[in-house]
Amino acid sequence: MENADAKITQMLMNGSGVDIVEVRDSTITQFVTNEWIADLQKYLDGWSEKDTLTDSAKEVIHYMKDGAYMVPYGFYQRGLYYRADWFKEKGLKQPETWQDIYDSGVAVTDPANSRFGYSFRGGSSGYQYADTIYWSWIGTDKLADPNAGYYLKDGNGATIFTLPEVKEALHFYKDLFKNASPTDSIAWGFSEMVQGFVGGTTSMLIQDPEVIATCSADLQDDQWDLVPFPKGPSGQAVFPNGFAGWGMTSFTEHPDEAADFLLYLSNSENNTYFAKNYSTIPIHSNAADKDSYFSEARFAMYMDMAKEPDVYRHAAYPQMYEAFATYKTEVDTMYQKYLTDEITDEDLLKWLDEFWTKAYQDEGQKW
């Protein structure tokens, strides 16, 4: 995925030969800031299918407040995959909280037999998993904005990293790695953590709906299950509403035709088909009416979470800041140093606080 982003960025920098590009939550700020993609608002205003868009779709279409720079093709909301057969062997109940994950993870961990409780992500983008634990500890009511999840409400740029709850959550995060995860998961990314789960090394995995297809192909139906994202002490389960979709380049020589095709890809019938085959959450509210796949079996779990919006909440790292590009190149190494005891919790939290305090001072409020 990161290689694909780099290729798309290079194509956009060249400024020719491209009409429609994939835009993701981690690239939209860069693409808009550099004026590589166009505002689609006038096309959306006249689109006959705009009224069936979900609230999540409308939210990310206007992720950048000054316009509509993309139409999502789906969402990557996270759920908890667990090995139902392992849990049955140990007499464990379905996990519902982060504490359940830890307790069950420790109970099934048996290094001598290469069995571990949890597919930890310590490599690329591992910081995102630490974030979900922080937010589930403190709750979204303390955040300045769901899309600026490192800042406190009414804090004038004060960050969450000074809160005692975040320090407690950081300790939990480290304990989960030390006591319930494979040692080499310090370097795991997406592929390794998924393979750890379906390959019989770990009993729990937090991932997006695209993993449903992998589990269905590699495991027996009674070996695994997918349940809602775990709740923290706040009573909430908080995770990013990851998204990707289509944007139109600002330099296309055929804007009307490109926009028409982009909206054709995004209509209810085509998006429902795409979402089912690509294992994403669809953007239209009538998707379940068009295909029962979205209201039955494993995928129905996401519909269940949607019925409890006060519990299952969305938050995101403040990627609208230009400093975020630098942050992504440094933050995973800092967490790895903490997990391997090279730095202390105070060192890490101080670094996080100072980084985002400076970003606020340099760039101002951006949400």
C-alpha positions in Angstrom: 0.0 0.0 0.0 2.8 2.4 0.9 4.5 1.6 -2.4 1.3 2.3 -4.3 1.0 5.7 -2.5 4.6 6.6 -3.5 3.8 5.7 -7.2 0.6 7.7 -7.2 2.5 10.7 -5.6 5.1 10.5 -8.3 2.5 10.5 -11.0 0.8 13.5 -9.5 4.1 15.4 -9.2 4.6 14.9 -12.9 1.3 16.6 -13.5 0.1 14.8 -16.6 -1.4 11.7 -18.0 -3.7 10.9 -15.1 -7.5 11.7 -14.7 -8.6 9.7 -11.6 -6.4 8.5 -8.7 -6.9 6.6 -5.5 -7.0 9.0 -2.5 -6.7 7.6 1.1 -7.0 9.0 4.6 -3.2 9.1 4.8 -2.7 10.9 1.5 -5.7 13.3 1.1 -4.0 16.2 3.0 -0.9 16.0 0.9 -2.8 15.8 -2.4 -5.0 18.8 -1.6 -2.2 20.9 -0.1 -0.2 20.5 -3.3 -3.3 21.2 -5.4 -3.0 17.9 -7.2 -6.7 16.9 -7.0 -9.8 19.0 -7.8 -12.8 20.0 -5.9 -15.8 17.8 -6.9 -18.5 19.8 -5.2 -20.3 21.1 -8.3 -20.5 17.5 -9.7 -21.7 16.1 -6.4 -24.4 18.8 -6.2 -26.0 17.5 -9.3 -25.5 13.8 -8.6 -28.8 11.8 -8.4 -27.4 9.3 -5.9 -26.0 11.7 -3.2 -29.1 11.3 -1.0 -28.3 7.6 -0.2 -24.8 8.3 0.9 -24.1 7.2 4.5 -23.1 9.8 7.2 -19.6 8.3 7.1 -19.4 8.9 3.4 -20.6 12.5 3.7 -18.1 13.1 6.5 -15.1 12.0 4.5 -16.2 13.7 1.3 -15.8 16.9 3.2 -12.8 15.8 5.2 -11.0 18.9 3.9 -13.3 21.7 5.0 -12.9 23.9 1.9 -14.2 21.4 -0.6 -15.1 17.9 -1.7 -11.9 16.3 -3.0 -12.8 12.7 -3.1 -15.6 10.1 -3.0 -14.8 7.1 -0.9 -15.2 3.6 -2.3 -15.4 2.1 1.2 -14.3 2.1 4.8 -11.9 0.1 6.8 -13.4 0.0 10.2 -11.7 -2.5 12.6 -13.1 -5.5 14.4 -11.7 -8.2 16.6 -10.9 -11.6 15.0 -10.4 -14.4 17.4 -9.8 -18.1 17.3 -13.0 -19.6 18.6 -11.5 -23.1 18.7 -8.6 -22.0 21.0 -11.0 -20.1 23.2 -13.3 -23.2 23.5 -10.3 -25.3 24.4 -9.4 -22.9 27.3 -13.0 -22.3 28.3 -12.7 -18.6 27.5 -15.5 -16.2 26.7 -15.8 -14.0 23.7 -13.6 -10.9 24.4 -15.5 -7.6 24.7 -12.9 -5.3 26.2 -9.2 -4.5 26.0 -8.8 -6.2 29.4 -10.5 -9.3 28.0 -7.9 -9.3 25.2 -5.1 -9.1 27.6 -6.4 -11.7 30.1 -7.4 -14.2 27.3 -4.1 -13.5 25.5 -2.1 -14.4 28.5 -4.2 -17.5 29.1 -3.5 -19.0 25.6 0.1 -17.9 25.3 2.4 -20.9 25.2 5.8 -19.9 23.7 7.1 -23.5 23.8 4.4 -24.5 21.4 4.6 -21.2 19.4 1.1 -20.1 20.5 0.5 -16.5 21.5 -2.5 -14.5 22.4 -2.3 -11.4 20.2 -1.2 -10.3 16.7 0.7 -7.3 17.8 1.7 -4.7 15.2 5.0 -3.2 16.1 6.3 -2.4 12.6 5.0 0.1 10.0 2.0 2.1 11.3 2.1 0.3 14.6 1.5 3.6 16.4 -2.1 3.6 15.1 -2.8 0.6 17.5 -1.4 2.5 20.5 -3.7 5.4 19.5 -6.8 3.2 19.6 -5.9 2.1 23.1 -5.3 5.7 24.3 -8.7 6.8 22.9 -10.5 3.9 24.4 -9.0 4.7 27.8 -9.9 8.5 27.7 -13.1 8.5 25.5 -13.8 10.8 22.6 -15.5 13.5 24.8 -12.1 14.8 25.8 -10.8 15.2 22.3 -10.7 18.5 20.5 -12.1 16.9 17.3 -12.5 13.3 16.1 -10.1 14.0 13.3 -7.5 15.7 15.6 -7.3 12.9 18.1 -4.0 14.0 19.7 -5.4 17.3 21.0 -7.6 18.0 24.0 -11.0 19.9 23.9 -10.6 23.5 24.9 -6.9 22.9 25.4 -5.5 25.6 23.1 -3.2 23.0 21.6 -2.7 20.9 24.7 -2.1 17.3 23.8 -3.5 14.0 25.2 0.0 12.8 26.0 0.1 14.6 29.4 -3.0 12.7 30.7 -2.5 10.1 33.4 -5.0 7.8 31.6 -2.7 7.9 28.5 0.3 6.9 30.6 -1.8 4.0 32.0 -2.9 3.0 28.5 0.7 3.1 27.3 1.7 0.6 30.1 -1.1 -1.6 29.0 0.1 -1.5 25.4 3.5 -2.6 26.5 2.2 -5.4 28.7 0.2 -6.7 25.8 3.3 -6.9 23.7 5.5 -8.4 26.5 3.1 -10.9 27.9 0.8 -12.0 25.1 2.5 -11.4 21.8 5.4 -13.0 19.7 8.7 -11.3 20.3 9.2 -10.8 16.6 5.9 -8.9 16.3 8.0 -5.8 17.2 8.5 -5.7 13.5 5.2 -7.0 12.2 3.1 -5.1 9.6 -0.2 -5.9 8.1 0.8 -9.1 6.3 2.7 -10.6 9.3 -0.1 -10.0 11.8 -2.7 -11.5 9.5 -0.5 -14.5 8.7 0.2 -14.9 12.4 -3.5 -15.3 13.0 -4.6 -17.5 10.1 -1.3 -19.5 10.3 -2.0 -20.6 13.9 0.5 -18.5 15.8 -1.9 -16.0 17.5 -5.4 -16.2 18.8 -6.5 -12.6 18.3 -6.2 -10.0 15.6 -7.6 -6.5 15.2 -8.0 -5.7 11.5 -10.3 -4.4 8.8 -13.1 -6.3 7.0 -10.8 -7.2 4.1 -9.4 -10.0 6.4 -12.8 -11.8 6.3 -12.0 -13.3 2.9 -8.6 -14.5 4.1 -10.0 -16.2 7.2 -12.8 -17.7 5.2 -10.3 -19.2 2.7 -7.7 -20.4 5.3 -9.7 -21.4 8.3 -12.7 -23.6 9.0 -15.9 -21.8 9.7 -16.0 -22.9 13.4 -12.3 -22.0 14.0 -12.8 -18.2 14.0 -15.2 -15.4 14.6 -15.3 -11.7 14.2 -16.7 -9.5 17.0 -16.9 -5.7 17.7 -13.9 -3.6 18.5 -12.9 -3.9 22.2 -14.0 -1.3 24.7 -11.7 0.5 27.1 -12.2 1.8 30.6 -14.1 4.8 29.2 -16.9 2.5 28.1 -16.1 3.3 24.5 -14.4 1.5 21.6 -12.6 4.1 19.6 -10.8 3.5 16.2 -10.1 5.3 13.0 -12.8 5.3 10.3 -10.2 4.4 7.7 -11.2 5.3 4.1 -10.1 5.3 0.5 -11.7 6.4 -2.7 -11.5 8.2 -5.9 -10.2 11.7 -6.7 -10.0 13.7 -9.9 -6.7 15.3 -10.8 -6.6 19.1 -11.0 -4.8 18.9 -14.4 -7.1 16.4 -16.2 -7.8 17.6 -19.7 -11.3 16.1 -19.5 -12.8 17.1 -16.1 -16.5 16.6 -17.0 -15.9 13.1 -18.4 -13.6 12.1 -15.5 -16.1 13.3 -12.9 -18.9 11.5 -14.6 -16.9 8.2 -14.6 -15.9 8.7 -11.0 -19.5 9.1 -9.9 -20.5 6.1 -12.1 -17.9 4.0 -10.1 -19.5 5.4 -6.9 -23.2 4.8 -7.6 -25.1 2.5 -5.3 -25.1 -0.6 -7.6 -21.4 -0.4 -8.5 -20.2 0.5 -5.0 -22.1 -2.3 -3.4 -20.6 -4.8 -5.9 -17.1 -3.3 -5.3 -17.4 -3.3 -1.5 -18.5 -6.9 -1.4 -15.6 -8.1 -3.6 -13.0 -5.8 -2.0 -14.2 -6.4 1.5 -14.9 -2.8 2.5 -17.9 -1.2 4.2 -20.1 0.4 1.4 -20.8 4.1 1.1 -24.6 3.9 0.4 -27.2 3.3 3.1 -29.2 0.9 0.8 -26.3 -1.6 0.3 -27.9 -4.2 2.5 -31.1 -4.0 0.5 -29.1 -4.7 -2.7 -27.0 -7.5 -1.2 -27.8 -9.5 1.9 -24.0 -10.1 2.4 -23.9 -6.9 4.3 -26.6 -7.9 6.8 -25.7 -11.5 7.3 -22.8 -13.7 8.6 -19.5 -12.2 9.7 -20.0 -8.8 8.0 -23.2 -8.2 10.0 -21.0 -7.4 13.0 -20.2 -4.0 11.4 -23.9 -3.3 11.2 -24.3 -4.1 14.9 -21.6 -1.6 15.8 -23.3 1.0 13.7 -26.4 0.6 15.9 -24.5 1.8 19.0 -22.8 5.1 17.8 -22.3 6.2 21.4 -20.1 3.2 22.2 -18.3 2.6 18.9 -16.7 5.9 18.1 -14.3 7.1 15.4 -11.1 9.2 16.0 -8.0 9.8 13.9 -4.5 11.1 14.3 -4.2 14.8 13.1 -3.1 14.1 9.5 -4.3 17.5 8.4 -1.0 18.9 9.7 1.9 19.1 7.4 4.0 17.8 10.3 2.2 14.5 10.0 4.5 13.5 7.1 7.5 13.8 9.3 5.8 12.1 12.2 5.1 9.0 10.1 8.8 8.5 9.4 9.8 8.8 13.1 7.0 7.6 15.4 7.2 3.8 14.8 10.9 3.8 15.8 10.1 5.7 19.0 7.5 3.1 20.0 9.9 0.2 19.2 12.6 1.9 21.4 10.0 2.0 24.2 8.9 -1.6 23.8 12.5 -2.8 23.9 13.3 -0.7 27.0 15.7 1.7 25.2 13.6 4.7 26.4 11.1 5.1 29.2 7.4 5.9 29.1 8.2 9.4 30.2 10.7 9.8 27.3 8.1 8.6 24.7 5.2 10.7 26.1 7.5 13.8 26.3 8.5 13.3 22.6 4.9 12.9 21.5 3.7 15.9 23.5 6.5 18.1 22.2 6.1 17.0 18.6 2.4 17.8 18.5 2.6 21.0 20.6 5.2 22.3 18.1 2.9 21.3 15.2 0.1 23.3 16.7 2.4 26.3 17.4 3.8 26.2 13.9 0.6 25.6 11.9 -2.2 26.8 14.2 -5.6 25.1 14.8 -6.5 23.0 11.7 -9.7 21.3 12.6 
